[in-house]
Amino acid sequence: MKENEVLNTGTTTLGLVCKECLVLAADKRATAGNFIANKKTEKVIPINDSMALTTSGVVSDIQLLIKLLKAELNLKTIRVEREPSVKEAANLLTNIIYNNVRKMSMIPGITHFLLGGFDIQLRLYDLYADGSITEVDDFVASGSGSVIAYGLLEATYKKDMTEAEGVELAIKAVNSAMQRDSASGDGIDVYVINRSGIKKAAQKKVNTKAE
């Protein structure tokens, strides 16, 4: 399997930095090659009361890495007697990704996460499949539909958007990807993270079939 085929995970997820919140969004379709394996997949996952991440890649690796991350964050909370910062969580997860992707395996452990949260301030990180980490101060997208989503985000995103504007843009960007990317579809989940915590801001069923 070629490297670009491995890294081309079938999904659309995105993160937006708004004036007083972060917006994370994703479609709900899980694929196995050309087969639609699940139409109700949760791809935005709360990690604790102040952090959440979006997921794309090999499902078994995603599930294992999230379990490891949650366990390590709980242990760190006990050891240092405080909640881990978003930066600490991002660095921990990217180390796990780095080690996971370099294991000898017949099935490459490819995962791509967008991690956002609030501690002293809002922070959004792009944790790429090779174990690299980038802090994002505007917007980021992942998955096979990300190229389409980026087109809308580049043209429409602006600094200091309100929560309502961010949620609306996230829905439009994921929806635009779903119209052209066959690996993305079946609905949209949108979460908002602010100083009060995490909430599901929208859940939409979207029909991408031809009328």
Steps between C-alpha positions, in 0.01 A plus 500: 500500500641838402561764768256752349229231492560419868484864609187575295252416778134512403327767706464873552580662834587859583578743779442876517638758741230757579496806724401324823481134401629216285275317256567135409294326232494176302284288274356167619597249227749219562632316196689179430636555153198572281258351756309727738553318828311733735276804456488612864866525594598747773817670378509784755592348836509688834811400698411673826296803608720747310649311202374316195646365179396404148603167353601362161696192403499132597211450743665239722806721551282804566306316769815367668683834493204682650480245784873542564472880494211506749679259733828695488322831564321350801830370637665839448216672685557270797879544493515881470166572673371725224333465161749461211523795261390471138863528390599213729219284361597583142867418561407174671274392215749592228765288675258206503423557129872515415569169670187337359562587135858366519407155628565209265154391385322357196238773547652848550365674810401825328310758709443874466356703788398861550511575873345809654440618852497779755728542801632853548413570137354327195741271318462294181756247375541300179650160586601355166532132413882505509508618862561867428312774687394849391317761705223664298382859548230513232364181338605150402338201325587133457393200295421439135239778493734758654612642164140595421439634850817710484371679190198629690697572818764701315232715337268543798690473831574819686665576832286554810190321372219450748396153610194510275711605200755228571237228527333616179832502310595156634170354379540661156861380464428137596185501287692627196750217542220245530356607165820407312688251719341154495680398822328780697129511567186405694499792742696762690594530868615838632648560846591829669772538763520811717591598857178335622585160351387294200159482340349347188386804302345323201418157362367489148390223270602597148374330185780475244310279256393633163142620496 
